[in-house]
Structure formats: structure tokens, C-alpha cells
Amino acid sequence: MSGSPFGSRFAALNHHAASLHFPPGVDLSRTVLIIPLRELNITFVREYINKKKPLGGLLVLLPEVLSFKTGGNKQVHEKEKMKNLLAELERLLVHSNIPYPVYFAFENDEIDTVLADIKKNDLMGQPATATTGGGFHDTFTLTGKAHASDLPVISLGRYKFVIPTAEPKKVASPTMTNIQGWLSGLKTDGDANQLPTIAIVASYDTFGAAPALSVGSDSNGSGIVALLEIARLFSLLYSNPKTRGRYNLLFGLTSGGPYNYNGTQKWLRSFDQRLRESIDYAICLNSIGSWDNELWIHVSKPPENAYIKQIFEGLSNVAEELDLKVGLKHKKINISNPRVAWEHEQFSRLRVTAATLSELSVTPELLESTGGLFDTRHYVNETAIVRGVKLVAESLARHIYGHQGKNIQIFADESSLAVNPAYIRSWLDVLSQTPRVAPFLSKDDPFVMALKKELAGHVDEVNVQHETLEGIFTFYGSTSARLNIYQVASVTFDLLLLLVLGSYLIVLFSFLVITTRGEDICCHAFLMVIEIWGLMMVFELDSM
């Protein structure tokens, strides 16, 4: 980023494995540390990274299911503790220059068995370093982003981790894809003026320390789901000329969100002046899937602005009826600063009124709250998304149909216009299984095409815009790899075998000397013993 390396640019591994129970003073420069998340000491990892201590590689094991069977307060406490730990670990990995490979994998019975063996060896003071391994015996594999289901059970032994892959290469001209949907308002005969427009926008891509695991269920899967459901609800209203509003609705699923909303900027700049001037205001949806009772409206224009007051009052009135709270946060933007913290700021830079609705009360730092490791389905409450959709949809509908200040529920529960929790749940499940890091999504990626198809089913017109991601960021692939774990014999066993064979050869040589008493035969026998001994030594050195 801006010429400074962040994260790790290394991928290949060929080292022995060790646990956190390694003896003090051991050289780990050719060792892969395997650490379950539950045992991870963030201070230890930070010290190794900040002090640039030598390490062959790091493998962090994530729980297969990021929730616990035990209920009550302990469950909530453990989930929050794990979430905070993952957030801190990811922040450290993303913002540091790491000179060795870092991988994540999910726990399962087989890898737990391997880890137990490694711990046992380390506790016995026999770490599997480069000088304590023998020949290869068993081999099995697992992937860096999914668990292996058919691994053999491994007995006690040493282990070597191997990832035979090329080093990551620079991603040339990474692309972004913006998806735009248009729902036309009702224009009466003789009305020469263009109808006003309201935009509903959500950024769909993610970023994290492990791109293949960056599914962003909340940031911003919740925003995507909410936008699709709002589009579905208004498509029902606009399908009937009698209930079609006199506002155009513009839906935008934008890319480049983690990178100063670069895709949003290019999407807005592609508008002609007439369309841009027709936008009354834009509502940007960001992280609305894990809040309890309060959402925040982030704005760049002063709260006294007529449209800002209209947005805030409209949402506040509906929130009060739903027994919710809505707060207002004003942050003036600095045009000279390239940092864009909220999506609405890209609108404000082009003098278009906009606001971001989010559960986040504080402006996130660069590359934070972008759908990383801890942002999974287990931390998202679909009921919160349902309430968020109802809040936004009711507020928009009352503005469009002139019902401000009236206690009229257009999207009433149990009606044909009710918010559909099943629809929200199904799309949330899909998004929670789909990594969406923009530089690794192709123009015709199946996920992007699925989003386009879904939005097209709710609007009159849909368009796709392909752009190149520009700015201060440079990306390197790849996002996942296959890890081969070999079980290797102890060098003690190899040395014992060497001594036994050596003793046998000496006895054989002595027998030949006694029985033949021939100098030529003795000489040949001696040379044969030396040659065999030399071959055995070479074999032992090669296998270590």
C-alpha cells in the first residue's frame, strides 16, 4: 500500500511443525507453529511479528463452528471473546510486514490428532526441528480454507508441513463490478420534468487477512440482503400503476468498498449531470446485522440541511413506532484527504445529499470492519436485518407517498407487502459462504452474476459497470493452498537402525577374515563394508 508492504507475500512451506509447547531457546526459523485460536496468545504473536523473530510459518486453527453448545451468558461471553481475539489478530496481520507464510484452517478430529502428537513431542522436549526428522511415512492433505473429511488417524510421530506452491504474484489490473438497478416512477401526461430519484446503495465486496475466508456476513452482507429485500418490496408496489410512486428508485450494489469506496466513486462519475441532479438523497446501508436497539445515521452535510433533516426525521418517526432508536453522527469531510470512511462521503464529494445507516457508531479505520475473519454467520442476527429493512422501507414509502408523520404501516406484518424473513435468511446464508474480495473476483464471477440476476428480478432495468481498481493498493495472489502433512520417523530410530546395521557389517567382516584368511577377499569385503556404510550415512543425511 503506497509502496509499503502489508501482510505476507510468502506462500511456500517445507518445514517441521511445532506447537506453543516448544522448549525455550529452540530455533524456529525452519519450523511452522500450529496454534488453535482458543490457545492463541496475541501478545506472543505480536512480539514475534514486531520484533521480527525468525519463524518458518504460522498456521492458525479456527473452530469449525464459531459457536458453543453451552448456552447462557458463558456462550455469549465466549463468542464475544473469540470475536475480539480474531479482530485483534487480523488487525495485526493486515497492518504488519510478515516475512513468512501465514495460513488459516478449520479444526477437525484428524488435525486435532496431529496437533496432540505434536504437543506430546514438544512436552517431552523433542521438538520436530530440521535435525530431528527421518524418512517420510504417511501423507495426508487439508486445504487452507476448508476442513478435510477423509484423513487417516495418525499415531505418535514427527510431522512436516509442505505447501509446494509458487510465491504470490502481483494481481495485474484488478477489476471491480458495479451493479445498478432502476425502478421507474409514475410520470403523468404532460409532465415534462424529470422525476426525482432516491438511491439505495450497498457495497458488496469484503477484505480480510485471509481472503478465502472473508465472507462478511455483517459487513456488508447484511446491507446487500437489506437492499435486495427493499427492492423486492418496492417492486411489488411499483408493479401496479395505482401504487407506483412518483419517484424513481436507483439501486446500487457497488464494489471497492474496503478501498475508499473506489467503485462507488467511479459509478457516480459515470452518471450524466441530469441524473445526478435528480437525486434527492441516497441511503447507504452498511453493517446492520448485529445491533440490539439502536442504529446510527452518518452524514457529511450539517444536520440543519433540509434533506438531512428529512432523512433523520423520517427514520426517527418510524423507529419510534418500532420501539427502536436512531442517532445522528455528523462528520465533515476533507476533500484533500483521499481517505473515505463511509460510502455516503463519495456522494457528498459530488454535492449529492447522502447518509449511511449503520450499527457502527464510530468511524472504522482503514481496512477494518470490512468483512474479515470474525464476521461470520454466527455473529449476525437476521431479526436485526428484518427490523432494519422495515425501518428503511417504511421511511422511504412515507416520503414517496406523502405520508410523513402519519402512523400508517405500508409494509405491515402478515400482509402481502410484509418483509420476508425467509428471503433474508436464504440470501444471508449464501453470502455467508461466499468470499468476495474484489481483486480476486472476475468480471463474470458466478456470485456477481447471481446478484445481477436477483436484482434484475425486482427492477425495470439493470446495468453492469466494469472498472479497474485504482489507488494506493497493490494486491498479490493467491488466496488458498493445499497443505500436505507428512509423518516422519524419529532420528533416534534411524540412528539405532544405523548402529545395528553397522554392527552386523562389522561382524560379517570379522567372519570373512577368520574363515578365508585371504588378503584379496578381506580387502574386497572391507571396501564393501565402507561403501555400504557411506551409502547409509548419505541416506540419513538426506532424510533429515
TORVEX-141633 format. One line per field, with one value per residue (C-alpha): residue in three letters; x, z, y. Coordinates in Angstrom, 3 decimals, padded with zeros to 6 digits, always signed. Layout:
residuo = c(ALA,...)
u = c(X,...)
w = c(Z,...)
v = c(Y,...)
This chain:
residuo = c(MET,SER,GLY,SER,PRO,PHE,GLY,SER,ARG,PHE,ALA,ALA,LEU,ASN,HIS,HIS,ALA,ALA,SER,LEU,HIS,PHE,PRO,PRO,GLY,VAL,ASP,LEU,SER,ARG,THR,VAL,LEU,ILE,ILE,PRO,LEU,ARG,GLU,LEU,ASN,ILE,THR,PHE,VAL,ARG,GLU,TYR,ILE,ASN,LYS,LYS,LYS,PRO,LEU,GLY,GLY,LEU,LEU,VAL,LEU,LEU,PRO,GLU,VAL,LEU,SER,PHE,LYS,THR,GLY,GLY,ASN,LYS,GLN,VAL,HIS,GLU,LYS,GLU,LYS,MET,LYS,ASN,LEU,LEU,ALA,GLU,LEU,GLU,ARG,LEU,LEU,VAL,HIS,SER,ASN,ILE,PRO,TYR,PRO,VAL,TYR,PHE,ALA,PHE,GLU,ASN,ASP,GLU,ILE,ASP,THR,VAL,LEU,ALA,ASP,ILE,LYS,LYS,ASN,ASP,LEU,MET,GLY,GLN,PRO,ALA,THR,ALA,THR,THR,GLY,GLY,GLY,PHE,HIS,ASP,THR,PHE,THR,LEU,THR,GLY,LYS,ALA,HIS,ALA,SER,ASP,LEU,PRO,VAL,ILE,SER,LEU,GLY,ARG,TYR,LYS,PHE,VAL,ILE,PRO,THR,ALA,GLU,PRO,LYS,LYS,VAL,ALA,SER,PRO,THR,MET,THR,ASN,ILE,GLN,GLY,TRP,LEU,SER,GLY,LEU,LYS,THR,ASP,GLY,ASP,ALA,ASN,GLN,LEU,PRO,THR,ILE,ALA,ILE,VAL,ALA,SER,TYR,ASP,THR,PHE,GLY,ALA,ALA,PRO,ALA,LEU,SER,VAL,GLY,SER,ASP,SER,ASN,GLY,SER,GLY,ILE,VAL,ALA,LEU,LEU,GLU,ILE,ALA,ARG,LEU,PHE,SER,LEU,LEU,TYR,SER,ASN,PRO,LYS,THR,ARG,GLY,ARG,TYR,ASN,LEU,LEU,PHE,GLY,LEU,THR,SER,GLY,GLY,PRO,TYR,ASN,TYR,ASN,GLY,THR,GLN,LYS,TRP,LEU,ARG,SER,PHE,ASP,GLN,ARG,LEU,ARG,GLU,SER,ILE,ASP,TYR,ALA,ILE,CYS,LEU,ASN,SER,ILE,GLY,SER,TRP,ASP,ASN,GLU,LEU,TRP,ILE,HIS,VAL,SER,LYS,PRO,PRO,GLU,ASN,ALA,TYR,ILE,LYS,GLN,ILE,PHE,GLU,GLY,LEU,SER,ASN,VAL,ALA,GLU,GLU,LEU,ASP,LEU,LYS,VAL,GLY,LEU,LYS,HIS,LYS,LYS,ILE,ASN,ILE,SER,ASN,PRO,ARG,VAL,ALA,TRP,GLU,HIS,GLU,GLN,PHE,SER,ARG,LEU,ARG,VAL,THR,ALA,ALA,THR,LEU,SER,GLU,LEU,SER,VAL,THR,PRO,GLU,LEU,LEU,GLU,SER,THR,GLY,GLY,LEU,PHE,ASP,THR,ARG,HIS,TYR,VAL,ASN,GLU,THR,ALA,ILE,VAL,ARG,GLY,VAL,LYS,LEU,VAL,ALA,GLU,SER,LEU,ALA,ARG,HIS,ILE,TYR,GLY,HIS,GLN,GLY,LYS,ASN,ILE,GLN,ILE,PHE,ALA,ASP,GLU,SER,SER,LEU,ALA,VAL,ASN,PRO,ALA,TYR,ILE,ARG,SER,TRP,LEU,ASP,VAL,LEU,SER,GLN,THR,PRO,ARG,VAL,ALA,PRO,PHE,LEU,SER,LYS,ASP,ASP,PRO,PHE,VAL,MET,ALA,LEU,LYS,LYS,GLU,LEU,ALA,GLY,HIS,VAL,ASP,GLU,VAL,ASN,VAL,GLN,HIS,GLU,THR,LEU,GLU,GLY,ILE,PHE,THR,PHE,TYR,GLY,SER,THR,SER,ALA,ARG,LEU,ASN,ILE,TYR,GLN,VAL,ALA,SER,VAL,THR,PHE,ASP,LEU,LEU,LEU,LEU,LEU,VAL,LEU,GLY,SER,TYR,LEU,ILE,VAL,LEU,PHE,SER,PHE,LEU,VAL,ILE,THR,THR,ARG,GLY,GLU,ASP,ILE,CYS,CYS,HIS,ALA,PHE,LEU,MET,VAL,ILE,GLU,ILE,TRP,GLY,LEU,MET,MET,VAL,PHE,GLU,LEU,ASP,SER,MET)
u = c(+000.000,+001.616,+004.854,+004.839,+004.355,+001.490,+000.681,+002.673,+003.849,+005.083,+003.191,+005.531,+006.155,+008.541,+009.194,+008.616,+005.698,+005.685,+003.109,+003.242,+004.781,+008.193,+011.196,+012.756,+015.613,+014.648,+015.412,+012.070,+013.415,+012.622,+009.518,+005.808,+003.901,+000.408,-001.835,-005.542,-007.382,-008.540,-004.892,-003.608,-001.716,-001.960,+000.961,+003.185,+002.199,+002.623,+006.095,+007.191,+005.907,+007.004,+010.460,+010.823,+011.788,+012.646,+009.794,+009.237,+005.485,+002.273,-000.882,-003.887,-006.668,-010.159,-013.096,-015.189,-018.281,-017.832,-020.436,-020.616,-023.118,-023.238,-025.870,-026.396,-024.025,-020.958,-021.835,-022.235,-019.038,-017.017,-018.332,-017.510,-014.091,-013.315,-014.614,-012.418,-009.383,-009.886,-010.344,-007.102,-005.200,-006.463,-005.573,-002.045,-001.640,-003.054,-001.023,+002.335,+005.001,+005.327,+008.370,+006.856,+003.640,+000.518,-002.346,-005.729,-007.548,-010.533,-010.232,-011.451,-010.746,-007.834,-005.912,-006.602,-004.938,-001.899,-001.736,-001.971,+001.027,+002.998,+002.209,+003.258,+006.598,+007.173,+006.346,+008.833,+011.489,+011.694,+010.579,+010.402,+013.057,+015.158,+017.550,+015.039,+013.204,+013.715,+012.088,+008.517,+005.876,+002.278,+000.823,-002.486,-003.765,-006.127,-006.972,-006.311,-009.932,-011.936,-011.622,-010.576,-013.065,-011.171,-007.876,-006.344,-005.771,-002.113,-000.041,+002.724,+005.494,+007.058,+005.305,+006.415,+004.176,+004.634,+002.870,+004.505,+003.290,+004.818,+005.259,+002.368,+002.458,+001.113,-002.511,-002.439,-005.275,-007.753,-011.330,-014.424,-018.017,-020.864,-024.470,-027.182,-030.930,-033.563,-037.213,-039.088,-041.621,-045.028,-044.894,-048.198,-049.152,-047.799,-045.149,-042.024,-039.807,-037.694,-038.973,-036.881,-034.753,-033.922,-030.872,-030.434,-026.838,-024.744,-021.149,-020.869,-017.165,-015.011,-011.414,-009.507,-006.252,-007.478,-009.314,-010.723,-012.439,-013.626,-017.361,-018.506,-021.887,-022.485,-020.088,-021.612,-023.697,-026.450,-026.507,-026.738,-029.598,-031.444,-031.092,-032.417,-035.408,-036.181,-036.005,-038.385,-040.881,-040.970,-041.175,-044.497,-045.747,-044.399,-045.779,-049.256,-049.766,-052.166,-049.450,-046.429,-044.786,-043.729,-040.099,-037.522,-035.662,-031.997,-030.389,-026.616,-024.544,-021.040,-017.535,-014.294,-015.844,-012.784,-010.587,-012.075,-015.247,-013.376,-016.156,-018.805,-016.726,-016.445,-020.111,-021.189,-018.821,-020.410,-023.770,-024.759,-025.371,-029.136,-029.359,-027.012,-029.027,-032.282,-031.170,-032.952,-030.828,-029.112,-029.307,-026.201,-026.643,-023.619,-023.450,-026.996,-026.966,-025.813,-027.383,-029.682,-031.825,-030.025,-028.797,-026.758,-027.176,-023.788,-023.830,-021.341,-023.659,-024.763,-027.782,-029.585,-029.611,-033.218,-032.679,-030.630,-033.433,-035.926,-033.916,-033.388,-036.964,-038.384,-036.282,-036.761,-040.560,-040.675,-038.066,-040.188,-043.181,-040.993,-039.598,-036.122,-033.609,-031.851,-028.912,-027.259,-023.484,-022.087,-018.538,-017.343,-015.281,-011.888,-011.791,-007.983,-007.834,-008.095,-009.405,-013.140,-014.534,-018.218,-019.868,-022.065,-018.911,-018.397,-021.856,-021.082,-017.882,-020.075,-022.563,-025.239,-027.038,-026.482,-026.353,-025.067,-027.249,-025.115,-024.889,-021.341,-021.278,-017.587,-015.878,-013.883,-010.175,-008.779,-009.257,-011.280,-014.918,-014.640,-015.922,-012.855,-012.285,-014.641,-017.512,-019.369,-022.959,-022.770,-022.442,-025.354,-028.926,-031.352,-034.068,-031.944,-031.840,-035.618,-036.106,-033.590,-035.378,-038.731,-037.277,-035.816,-038.670,-041.385,-039.460,-038.931,-042.535,-043.943,-041.718,-042.622,-046.376,-046.562,-047.422,-044.747,-045.771,-048.650,-048.817,-049.508,-047.813,-047.382,-045.309,-047.442,-046.735,-048.881,-049.792,-048.818,-046.217,-044.671,-040.908,-039.967,-037.616,-037.150,-035.868,-033.469,-032.285,-031.647,-029.551,-027.713,-026.767,-025.461,-023.408,-022.002,-020.451,-019.117,-015.749,-015.991,-012.564,-012.799,-009.303,-009.980,-013.450,-013.597,-015.968,-018.222,-017.831,-020.852,-021.601,-021.633,-023.875,-026.203,-026.507,-027.270,-029.912,-031.578,-031.728,-032.998,-035.999,-037.085,-036.373,-037.245,-033.671,-030.294,-026.824,-023.334,-020.267,-016.724,-013.909,-010.257,-009.427,-007.077,-005.423,-002.808,-003.392,-001.419,-002.582,-000.801,-002.346,-003.149,-005.964,-005.766,-003.475,-003.377,-001.343,+000.377,+001.229,+003.805,+004.523,+008.251,+010.179,+012.307,+016.030,+016.687,+015.123,+017.204,+020.446,+019.608,+018.949,+022.242,+024.153,+022.517,+023.362,+026.876,+027.415,+026.134,+028.591,+031.496,+030.586,+030.309,+033.711,+035.296,+033.755,+035.177,+038.645,+038.648,+037.259,+039.082,+042.397,+042.724,+044.027,+042.140,+038.840,+039.401,+040.233,+037.108,+034.973,+036.389,+035.721,+032.184,+031.540,+032.878,+030.750,+027.549,+028.256,+028.803,+025.556,+023.669,+025.150,+024.197,+020.666,+020.402,+021.654,+019.238,+016.263,+016.865)
w = c(+000.000,-001.197,-001.635,+001.907,+002.188,+004.364,+005.285,+003.917,+000.358,+001.082,+000.336,+000.042,+003.116,+003.749,+007.486,+010.529,+012.817,+016.446,+018.979,+021.557,+023.968,+022.303,+024.694,+025.406,+023.177,+020.244,+016.779,+014.964,+011.731,+009.963,+011.964,+011.367,+014.514,+014.629,+017.059,+017.761,+018.112,+021.614,+022.718,+020.850,+022.920,+020.996,+022.961,+021.842,+018.177,+018.344,+019.854,+017.126,+014.392,+015.790,+016.834,+013.561,+015.331,+012.934,+012.146,+009.300,+009.128,+011.112,+010.913,+012.951,+013.518,+013.620,+015.319,+012.739,+014.206,+015.752,+018.436,+021.529,+022.589,+026.107,+026.464,+028.710,+029.438,+029.025,+025.394,+024.693,+026.598,+024.710,+021.322,+022.032,+023.387,+020.224,+018.020,+019.751,+019.547,+015.824,+015.205,+017.023,+015.259,+011.857,+012.520,+013.423,+010.344,+007.900,+009.068,+009.569,+007.117,+007.774,+006.305,+006.376,+005.246,+007.406,+006.890,+008.446,+008.514,+010.336,+013.185,+012.850,+014.528,+012.252,+012.589,+016.341,+016.466,+014.650,+016.989,+020.043,+018.791,+018.151,+021.639,+023.191,+021.412,+022.404,+026.059,+026.021,+024.911,+021.428,+019.068,+015.402,+014.060,+010.956,+012.790,+014.369,+011.417,+009.457,+006.430,+005.322,+006.292,+005.972,+003.940,+004.046,+002.959,+004.011,+002.421,+003.866,+003.702,+004.361,+006.512,+005.218,+005.862,+004.896,+006.756,+008.350,+012.089,+012.808,+015.535,+017.519,+015.324,+013.892,+011.248,+008.329,+006.677,+002.952,+000.588,-002.839,-004.417,-006.261,-004.449,-004.902,-007.930,-008.328,-009.463,-012.670,-013.217,-010.632,-011.727,-009.926,-010.962,-010.031,-010.483,-010.985,-010.869,-011.930,-010.871,-012.785,-011.064,-012.450,-014.794,-015.577,-019.005,-019.741,-017.011,-018.810,-015.738,-014.766,-011.701,-008.543,-007.609,-004.344,-004.299,-002.070,-002.102,-000.515,-001.099,-001.562,-001.501,+001.508,+002.710,+005.360,+006.368,+004.733,+001.502,+001.070,+004.464,+004.135,+003.767,+005.578,+006.833,+008.559,+006.709,+004.317,+003.732,+005.862,+003.692,+000.479,+001.842,+003.038,-000.369,-002.209,+000.128,-000.193,-003.986,-003.789,-001.633,-003.848,-006.992,-005.637,-005.156,-008.473,-010.459,-010.118,-011.777,-008.964,-006.328,-008.381,-006.701,-008.382,-007.511,-009.437,-007.286,-008.034,-006.504,-006.458,-005.478,-005.525,-005.371,-003.889,-000.513,+001.617,-000.657,-000.032,-001.918,-005.191,-007.095,-005.752,-006.870,-010.434,-010.529,-009.530,-012.005,-014.786,-014.182,-016.502,-014.834,-015.235,-013.331,-010.607,-010.085,-009.913,-006.800,-003.766,-001.453,-001.134,+001.717,+002.050,+004.031,+005.984,+008.725,+010.055,+011.080,+014.704,+016.521,+019.519,+019.662,+018.045,+014.583,+013.541,+010.624,+009.491,+007.416,+005.977,+005.460,+008.504,+010.403,+009.571,+005.865,+004.695,+003.175,+006.157,+008.474,+006.234,+006.308,+010.066,+010.949,+008.596,+010.080,+013.647,+013.380,+012.082,+014.629,+017.465,+016.262,+016.068,+019.551,+018.134,+018.417,+015.658,+016.357,+014.131,+013.623,+011.671,+010.292,+007.928,+005.053,+003.970,+000.175,+000.132,+002.185,-000.022,+002.915,+002.537,+005.687,+004.698,+001.352,+001.570,+001.541,-002.146,-002.815,-000.689,-002.629,-005.717,-003.824,-003.627,-000.284,+001.257,+004.565,+005.799,+008.084,+010.266,+013.637,+013.883,+015.943,+015.359,+012.021,+011.199,+010.479,+007.050,+006.194,+009.361,+009.598,+006.031,+006.448,+007.815,+009.767,+012.672,+010.504,+010.048,+010.045,+013.739,+014.695,+012.584,+013.808,+010.903,+013.072,+013.229,+009.414,+009.228,+011.563,+009.596,+006.319,+007.788,+009.184,+005.844,+003.653,+005.763,+005.890,+002.112,+001.370,+003.600,+001.865,-001.618,-000.969,+001.191,+004.470,+006.621,+010.246,+009.806,+011.663,+008.549,+008.096,+004.393,+004.932,+007.732,+009.116,+007.761,+004.705,+001.086,+001.487,+004.666,+004.993,+004.159,+006.803,+004.736,+001.772,+004.031,+005.671,+002.372,+000.915,+004.189,+004.137,+000.571,+001.355,+004.498,+002.345,-000.403,-000.138,-002.050,-002.146,-005.261,-006.769,-006.844,-008.421,-012.201,-014.321,-014.863,-011.396,-010.587,-007.458,-009.339,-011.999,-009.290,-007.743,-011.132,-011.860,-008.474,-008.731,-012.313,-010.998,-008.929,-011.172,-014.633,-015.842,-014.660,-015.834,-015.010,-014.939,-015.015,-013.718,-012.764,-009.086,-008.758,-005.895,-003.298,-003.174,-004.841,-004.405,-004.550,-005.047,-004.238,-001.730,-000.739,-000.964,-000.189,+002.824,+002.809,+006.225,+006.332,+009.289,+009.676,+011.800,+014.750,+014.080,+017.213,+015.479,+012.361,+014.337,+016.197,+012.900,+011.568,+014.564,+014.235,+010.545,+011.174,+013.864,+011.523,+008.811,+011.275,+012.414,+008.777,+008.002,+011.005,+009.978,+006.459,+007.816,+010.142,+007.643,+004.450,+005.631,+002.112,+001.674,-001.579,-000.152,+003.045,+001.083,-001.078,+001.985,+003.770,+000.776,+000.538,+004.212,+003.813,+000.696,+002.332,+005.450,+003.332,+001.433,+004.708,+006.059,+002.883,+003.150,+006.760,+005.975,+003.049,+005.144,+007.979)
v = c(+000.000,+003.256,+001.308,-000.116,-003.897,-005.107,-008.686,-011.630,-012.214,-015.741,-018.942,-021.950,-024.126,-027.023,-027.166,-029.326,-028.484,-027.404,-026.256,-023.489,-026.018,-025.883,-025.757,-022.339,-021.289,-023.518,-022.146,-021.801,-020.354,-023.641,-024.529,-023.992,-023.083,-024.578,-022.684,-023.267,-019.980,-020.921,-021.193,-018.166,-015.626,-012.368,-010.898,-013.782,-013.344,-009.571,-009.971,-012.376,-010.070,-006.716,-007.937,-009.864,-013.071,-015.927,-018.294,-020.728,-020.189,-019.841,-021.959,-020.797,-023.326,-021.849,-023.596,-025.417,-023.848,-020.419,-021.012,-023.195,-025.828,-024.469,-021.796,-018.826,-015.982,-018.176,-018.780,-015.060,-014.296,-016.934,-015.798,-012.169,-013.118,-015.081,-012.277,-009.705,-012.002,-012.593,-008.879,-008.068,-010.851,-009.759,-006.132,-007.225,-009.435,-006.883,-003.895,-005.668,-006.784,-010.523,-012.365,-015.872,-017.602,-017.344,-019.781,-020.488,-023.819,-025.245,-027.709,-031.292,-034.639,-035.519,-032.277,-032.350,-035.779,-034.433,-031.447,-033.718,-035.714,-032.536,-031.236,-034.547,-034.444,-030.824,-031.514,-034.402,-031.942,-033.431,-030.671,-031.618,-029.293,-029.678,-032.025,-034.392,-035.859,-039.037,-040.614,-039.927,-042.469,-041.242,-038.411,-036.589,-033.217,-030.487,-027.178,-023.794,-022.694,-025.861,-028.931,-032.352,-035.123,-038.273,-038.058,-041.176,-041.355,-040.706,-042.296,-040.654,-039.243,-036.098,-034.011,-031.939,-029.331,-028.845,-026.434,-026.799,-023.590,-020.680,-017.406,-014.948,-012.693,-009.194,-009.045,-007.035,-004.535,-005.867,-005.278,-004.056,-004.629,-002.286,-003.421,-000.810,-001.363,+001.164,+001.224,+003.915,+006.127,+007.104,+010.055,+011.763,+013.062,+016.489,+016.273,+017.460,+017.483,+014.507,+012.702,+012.972,+009.973,+008.239,+005.970,+002.906,+001.689,-001.076,-002.141,-005.912,-006.819,-007.710,-007.677,-009.611,-011.260,-014.491,-013.555,-017.070,-016.737,-013.126,-013.677,-010.527,-011.709,-008.381,-006.064,-005.897,-008.996,-007.500,-004.368,-006.418,-008.518,-005.415,-003.736,-006.800,-007.074,-003.346,-003.715,-006.686,-004.787,-001.705,-003.824,-005.106,-001.548,-000.266,-003.207,-001.675,+001.751,+002.669,+002.268,+003.299,+006.263,+009.476,+008.845,+006.866,+004.357,+003.733,+000.628,+000.303,-002.735,-001.312,-002.760,-001.444,-000.630,-001.506,+000.627,+004.073,+003.069,+003.310,+001.553,+003.934,+006.893,+005.573,+004.608,+008.123,+009.754,+007.702,+009.450,+012.234,+015.570,+015.328,+012.040,+013.225,+016.407,+014.427,+012.507,+013.925,+011.815,+008.445,+005.934,+003.745,+000.525,-000.688,-003.336,-003.606,-007.266,-007.350,-004.419,-004.550,-001.449,+001.491,+002.407,+005.429,+007.801,+009.107,+012.298,+014.773,+017.712,+019.727,+018.358,+021.615,+020.704,+020.279,+016.830,+015.626,+016.729,+014.947,+011.703,+011.824,+012.750,+010.134,+007.345,+008.592,+008.616,+005.049,+003.942,+005.300,+003.277,+000.157,+000.850,+001.469,+004.294,+006.205,+008.510,+011.106,+011.417,+014.354,+014.171,+016.848,+015.507,+016.795,+016.903,+016.895,+013.678,+010.560,+008.516,+007.808,+006.209,+005.940,+005.290,+008.389,+010.534,+009.723,+011.196,+014.245,+014.906,+015.306,+017.504,+014.812,+014.523,+011.105,+009.263,+005.912,+003.800,+001.537,-000.167,+001.239,+004.410,+005.120,+005.656,+002.497,+002.680,+001.827,-001.882,-002.508,-003.638,-004.902,-008.457,-010.237,-013.445,-012.773,-011.521,-014.809,-016.003,-016.867,-013.207,-011.945,-011.715,-011.957,-010.400,-007.247,-007.150,-007.606,-004.641,-002.576,-003.323,-002.371,+000.853,+001.969,+000.732,+002.398,+005.662,+005.701,+004.757,+007.500,+010.026,+008.790,+008.667,+011.792,+010.074,+011.706,+011.999,+009.569,+006.273,+004.214,+000.847,+000.231,-002.911,-004.314,-007.766,-010.603,-008.500,-009.144,-006.381,-007.772,-008.137,-011.740,-013.251,-016.430,-014.414,-012.534,-015.757,-017.543,-014.728,-014.233,-017.924,-017.601,-014.508,-016.132,-018.851,-016.586,-014.782,-011.501,-009.825,-007.643,-008.174,-011.922,-011.688,-011.913,-009.843,-012.845,-014.346,-016.576,-014.569,-011.260,-012.784,-014.129,-010.659,-009.161,-011.792,-011.338,-007.559,-007.816,-009.751,-006.736,-003.729,-002.448,-002.222,-003.482,-002.454,-003.689,-001.474,-002.886,-000.709,-001.094,-000.774,+002.155,+003.963,+003.171,-000.588,-003.386,-006.972,-010.309,-013.778,-016.476,-016.812,-020.501,-023.518,-027.231,-028.239,-031.633,-033.044,-035.829,-038.052,-038.583,-041.064,-040.001,-039.597,-041.692,-044.676,-044.032,-043.817,-047.024,-048.783,-047.430,-048.811,-052.235,-052.479,-051.208,-053.832,-056.503,-055.457,-055.468,-058.986,-060.062,-058.591,-060.318,-063.635,-063.317,-062.514,-065.518,-068.027,-067.029,-065.599,-064.261,-060.765,-060.100,-061.279,-059.333,-056.226,-056.546,-057.222,-054.193,-051.929,-053.306,-052.533,-048.981,-048.389,-049.649,-047.605,-044.492,-045.016,-045.384,-042.165,-040.280,-041.635,-040.499,-037.002,-036.648,-037.711,-035.235)
